[in-house]
Amino acid sequence: MPSRVARVTEIIAGSPNSFDDAIKIGFERATKTLRGITGLRIVEFRIAVEDSKITEYRVRMEVIFILEN
């Protein structure tokens, strides 16, 4: 099996609907510029609040991908 080297990039994504939606939005955006994604690690969940109402669900995630030769 050949050697592989991976890189981790951190991104933050948000959605007005849910944490699940924020994760999907972040992942879909990452796939537009990163190739060889092998996994995600959710590092943090946050909620933005305005006028005592939830306005956005935010996730900070690490995107793991294999570097090309």
N, C-alpha and C positions, 0 to 999 in steps of 0.2 A: 504494500500500500504506500503510495507516495506521501511525502510530508505535506502538511497544510499549515498555513498561518492565517489566523483570523484577526479581524479588527473590530473594535466596539465603538459605535458612535451613539451619542446621547441626543435624543430629540424630546421635545415637549409638544403635546397635541391637546386640543380642547374641543369640546362639543357642548351645546346647550341641552343635549338629551340625556346622556349617561356616560359612565366610565367606559362601558363596552364600546360605545360609539366613538369615544375619543381614541381608544386603542386602535380600532379599525381605521379611523381617519389617519392616524399617525403611521400605521403600517402601510396603507395604500400609498401615502405620499412617499414613504421611504423606498418603496419598490420602483418609483419613477426614476430615482437617481442612483440607487445601490443595487448591485448585482450579487448573486450568491448569498442571499440572506439565509441564515440557518436557524435563527431564533431571536426571541425578544425576552427582555427581562424588565418587568415593571418595577421601577425603583420607588416611585412615590405617587400617591393620589392626593389631589387638592381640589377644593371647591371654591369658586369665586362667588361672593355674595354682594348684592346691592339692594338697598332698601329692604333688608330682612328677607330677601328672596334669593334662591340659588339661580345664578345666571350662567355659570359654566362649570363643567366637570373637566378637570385637567389631569393628565398623566405625564409623568416623566419616565421615559423608557430608554433602555439600551438596546440598540439594534446590532446584532452580531452577524458578520458576514465574512466569507472567505476571500482573502486577497488573491487576485489573479496572478498567474506566472508572468 
